[in-house]
Amino acid sequence: MKPANKRSWVLKQRPASVPTRADVDIIESPVPETPDNHLLIATSYFSLDPAIRGWMSDTPSYLPPIGLGEPIRATVAGTVVESRSPDFTAGDRVYGMSGWETLCTAPADYFSKIPEDSPFPDHYYLSILGAVGLTPYFGLLSAGDIKSGQTLLMSAAAGAVGSIGGQIAKIKGLRVVGLAGSDEKCQWVTEELGFDDCLNYKTCGDLEAAIRRACPEGVDVFFDNVGGETLDAALMNLNKDATVVFCGSISSYNSSEPVPGPYNWWQVLARSVTVKGYLISDYLTRFGEGQAQLTQWLQADQLTFKEHIVDGFDHCLEAYNLLFEGKNNGKLMVKV
């Protein structure tokens, strides 16, 4: 039987900094009728990603801001309860873009089926077989055009995207140096993931000099998840004709004032650097290719990754803010 009500985390006001319950809170509301070409989905997992913080603001972005009173936008995995699309039936397990809701109504075009014969749990399609794996896959192989023998500098190396990206680069024959925020994280990416080196940016002192010591032949590809001072330090260590793959800028997502810099942006000119900003949606038609290759590497035990799954719908907001405290341990999700 179709449930009568649902619970949603909605945006009450634009956050000035790290979101609080004054900005984002839970409401209960009736489940609406399912329109044509839409699905009603009982959600099992929500993805918690830094990009969501940008969508809470009203600044221009690649997606429109979340409207006040609307559910927090996110990728989800769940089961179809009711389908008004010829491509789906009740009981299909799916993943796609919707929101922090116990039940979501969304266009069928926003969702893909999880293969019935998939050997992996559903939450893998929000992590290694979803944006977490596909972002570094296309970011490095297509946007970054990496080549064997190059040196890759990976910021947020112990994060969900960075940890997978570094391993993909090692598979492809690159030397990989990571940046992370604790000795424990650095030890994990070098000893378990196979990075060649990793710098604790909180304790290494002059980051620009530390990168220079770790990359004595310079940096050919910088995968930027952070921006800010990290980007400035990396710019001073790039080789001529290097590439910066701009994936994110988590250092400034909660800033309430204009962010200065990067002060060393002139190095893009001085070193003939290519800066490539990209979105995973740019490669939508190639998702099958990426998932097939990631599956092959997984089954060959060539990729290691962590998932941090917080249990309970009510814990969405406190779990989400772990991202900005550096306390998540792998790809962050909520199990509803």
C-alpha positions in Angstrom: 0.0 0.0 0.0 1.2 3.5 -0.8 2.2 5.4 2.3 0.2 8.4 3.2 3.0 10.7 4.6 6.7 11.3 4.1 9.4 13.0 6.1 11.8 15.5 4.4 14.8 17.6 5.3 13.9 21.0 3.8 15.8 24.3 3.4 14.3 26.9 5.7 16.9 29.7 5.1 20.2 30.2 3.3 23.0 29.1 5.7 25.6 31.8 6.5 28.2 29.1 7.4 28.0 25.5 8.4 24.3 24.5 8.2 22.3 24.2 11.4 18.7 23.2 12.3 17.8 26.8 11.9 18.7 26.5 8.2 17.6 22.9 7.5 15.0 21.0 9.4 12.6 18.0 9.2 8.9 18.4 8.1 6.2 15.7 7.6 3.9 16.1 4.6 1.4 14.0 2.5 2.8 11.9 -0.3 1.6 13.6 -3.5 0.1 11.8 -6.5 2.7 10.5 -8.8 2.7 12.5 -12.2 3.2 10.9 -15.6 6.7 9.9 -16.3 7.6 10.1 -12.6 8.5 7.6 -9.9 7.7 7.3 -6.2 10.7 5.9 -4.5 11.2 4.6 -1.0 14.8 5.8 -0.3 17.3 3.5 1.4 20.4 5.7 1.3 21.3 9.4 0.8 24.6 10.6 -0.5 26.2 13.4 1.6 28.4 15.5 -0.7 30.2 18.9 -0.4 28.4 20.2 -3.5 25.1 20.2 -1.6 26.4 23.1 0.5 26.7 25.2 -2.7 23.2 24.3 -3.8 21.9 25.6 -0.4 23.2 29.1 -1.4 21.7 31.4 -3.9 24.9 32.0 -5.9 25.0 30.9 -9.6 26.1 27.3 -10.1 25.7 24.5 -12.6 22.4 23.6 -10.9 19.8 26.1 -9.7 19.8 26.8 -5.9 17.6 24.6 -3.7 14.4 26.6 -3.2 13.4 27.7 0.3 10.9 25.1 1.6 12.2 22.4 -0.8 13.9 19.2 0.2 17.7 19.1 0.2 18.9 17.8 -3.1 21.1 14.7 -3.2 21.7 11.5 -5.0 19.8 8.6 -3.5 19.3 4.8 -3.8 16.0 3.1 -3.1 13.1 1.0 -4.4 10.3 2.0 -6.7 7.0 2.1 -4.9 4.9 3.4 -7.8 5.8 4.0 -11.4 4.2 6.2 -14.0 6.9 5.4 -16.5 7.0 2.5 -19.0 10.7 2.0 -18.2 10.2 1.1 -14.5 8.0 -1.1 -12.4 7.3 -1.3 -8.7 10.1 -3.2 -6.9 12.9 -1.9 -9.2 16.0 -0.9 -7.3 17.2 2.4 -8.6 19.7 5.3 -8.0 19.6 8.9 -9.1 19.0 12.5 -8.1 16.3 13.4 -5.7 16.5 14.6 -2.0 16.7 13.9 1.7 13.3 12.3 2.0 11.9 9.0 3.2 9.8 8.9 0.0 10.6 11.0 -3.0 8.7 11.7 -6.2 11.0 12.4 -9.1 11.2 12.3 -12.9 12.0 8.9 -14.2 14.7 10.4 -16.4 16.6 11.2 -13.2 17.0 7.5 -12.3 18.8 4.4 -13.4 18.1 0.8 -12.5 20.5 -1.2 -10.4 21.2 -4.3 -12.4 19.3 -7.3 -11.0 22.5 -9.4 -11.2 24.7 -6.8 -9.6 27.2 -8.5 -7.2 27.4 -5.3 -5.2 25.1 -3.7 -2.5 22.9 -0.8 -3.5 25.0 1.8 -1.7 27.9 1.1 -4.0 25.9 3.0 -6.7 26.2 6.1 -4.5 29.9 5.6 -3.9 32.4 3.6 -6.0 30.0 2.9 -8.9 28.4 6.3 -8.7 29.8 9.8 -8.6 32.7 8.9 -6.2 34.2 6.5 -8.6 33.1 8.1 -11.9 34.3 11.6 -10.9 38.0 10.7 -10.6 37.7 8.2 -13.5 36.6 10.8 -16.0 38.4 13.6 -14.2 41.8 11.9 -14.7 41.4 9.8 -17.8 39.4 12.4 -19.9 39.6 15.9 -18.4 43.2 15.4 -17.0 44.4 13.2 -19.9 46.9 11.5 -17.6 49.8 9.6 -19.0 52.2 7.0 -17.5 55.3 8.5 -16.0 53.6 11.8 -14.9 53.4 13.1 -11.3 49.9 13.6 -9.9 49.3 15.8 -6.9 46.0 14.8 -5.3 44.3 17.1 -2.7 41.9 15.6 -0.2 43.7 12.4 -0.8 42.0 10.5 1.9 38.5 11.7 0.8 36.1 9.6 -1.2 37.1 11.0 -4.6 40.7 11.6 -3.9 41.4 8.1 -2.6 39.9 6.5 -5.6 41.6 9.0 -8.0 45.0 8.3 -6.6 44.6 4.5 -7.1 43.4 5.0 -10.7 46.5 7.1 -11.4 48.7 4.4 -9.9 47.0 1.7 -12.1 47.8 4.0 -15.1 51.5 4.3 -14.1 51.7 7.7 -12.5 53.7 8.8 -9.5 51.1 9.9 -7.0 51.6 12.3 -4.0 48.6 13.1 -1.8 47.6 15.9 0.6 45.6 14.9 3.7 44.8 16.4 7.1 46.3 13.8 9.6 49.2 11.4 9.9 46.7 8.6 10.1 45.1 9.5 6.8 48.5 9.9 5.2 49.5 6.5 6.4 46.4 4.9 5.0 46.8 6.4 1.5 50.5 5.3 1.3 50.4 1.9 3.0 47.0 0.7 1.9 46.2 2.6 -1.2 49.7 2.6 -2.7 50.3 6.4 -3.0 54.0 7.1 -3.4 53.9 9.9 -0.7 51.4 11.9 1.3 51.8 15.2 3.1 49.9 16.2 6.3 49.1 19.8 5.3 48.3 20.7 8.9 51.8 19.8 10.2 54.2 20.0 7.2 54.9 23.7 7.7 55.3 25.6 4.4 53.1 23.6 2.1 54.6 25.0 -1.0 58.1 23.9 0.1 56.8 20.5 1.3 55.2 19.8 -2.1 58.5 20.8 -3.8 60.4 18.3 -1.7 57.8 15.5 -2.3 57.7 16.3 -6.1 61.3 17.1 -7.0 60.5 16.8 -10.7 57.4 19.0 -10.4 53.7 18.3 -10.7 52.2 17.4 -14.1 48.6 17.1 -13.0 47.0 18.7 -9.9 43.6 17.3 -9.0 42.0 20.1 -7.0 39.2 19.2 -4.5 40.1 22.0 -2.1 41.0 25.4 -3.6 42.3 28.1 -1.3 45.8 28.0 0.1 46.2 24.4 -1.2 45.7 25.6 -4.7 48.1 28.4 -4.3 50.8 26.1 -3.0 50.2 23.7 -5.9 50.4 26.4 -8.5 54.0 27.2 -7.5 55.0 23.6 -8.1 53.5 22.9 -11.6 55.6 22.0 -14.5 55.3 23.7 -17.9 52.2 22.6 -19.7 50.8 21.0 -16.6 47.1 20.5 -16.1 44.9 21.5 -13.1 41.7 19.4 -12.9 39.2 21.6 -11.0 36.8 19.2 -9.2 35.8 21.2 -6.1 36.7 23.9 -3.6 35.6 22.6 -0.2 37.8 25.1 1.7 35.5 28.0 0.7 32.0 26.4 0.7 31.1 27.8 4.2 32.8 31.1 3.8 30.5 34.1 4.6 32.8 36.7 3.0 34.4 36.9 -0.5 37.3 34.5 -0.8 40.6 36.1 -2.0 42.9 34.6 -4.5 44.2 32.4 -5.7 47.2 34.7 -5.2 49.4 32.6 -7.5 47.0 32.4 -10.4 49.6 34.1 -12.6 51.5 30.8 -12.7 48.8 29.5 -15.1 50.2 32.0 -17.6 53.9 31.6 -16.6 53.8 27.8 -17.0 51.3 27.5 -19.9 49.0 25.6 -17.6 45.6 24.1 -18.7 42.9 24.5 -16.1 40.0 22.1 -16.8 36.8 22.5 -14.8 34.4 19.7 -15.4 31.2 18.1 -14.1 30.4 14.4 -13.9 27.2 15.1 -15.8 29.4 16.0 -18.8 30.0 12.3 -19.1 26.5 11.0 -18.6 26.5 9.0 -21.8 29.7 7.2 -20.8 28.6 6.1 -17.3 28.3 2.5 -18.5 31.9 2.5 -19.7 33.2 3.9 -16.4 31.1 1.5 -14.3 32.3 -1.4 -16.3 36.0 -0.5 -15.8 35.6 0.2 -12.1 33.8 -3.1 -11.7 36.7 -4.9 -13.4 39.2 -3.2 -11.1 37.1 -4.0 -8.0 36.8 -7.6 -9.0 40.6 -7.8 -9.5 41.2 -6.2 -6.1 42.9 -3.2 -7.6 40.8 -0.7 -5.8 40.3 -0.1 -2.1 37.8 2.3 -0.7 35.9 3.3 2.5 32.3 4.1 3.1 31.1 6.0 6.1 27.4 5.1 6.6 25.5 6.9 9.3 22.3 5.0 10.4 19.1 7.0 10.7 17.2 9.6 8.8 17.1 12.0 11.8 21.0 12.2 11.7 21.3 13.6 8.2 22.4 17.1 9.1 24.9 16.2 11.8 26.3 13.5 9.5 26.5 16.0 6.7 28.6 18.5 8.7 31.2 15.8 9.3 32.5 16.7 5.8 33.5 20.2 7.0 35.0 19.0 10.2 37.2 16.4 8.4 35.7 13.7 10.5 34.2 11.5 7.8 36.0 8.3 7.1 35.3 7.5 3.5 32.3 8.2 1.3 29.7 9.7 3.5 26.1 8.4 3.3 23.0 8.1 5.5 21.0 4.8 5.7 17.4 5.8 6.1 
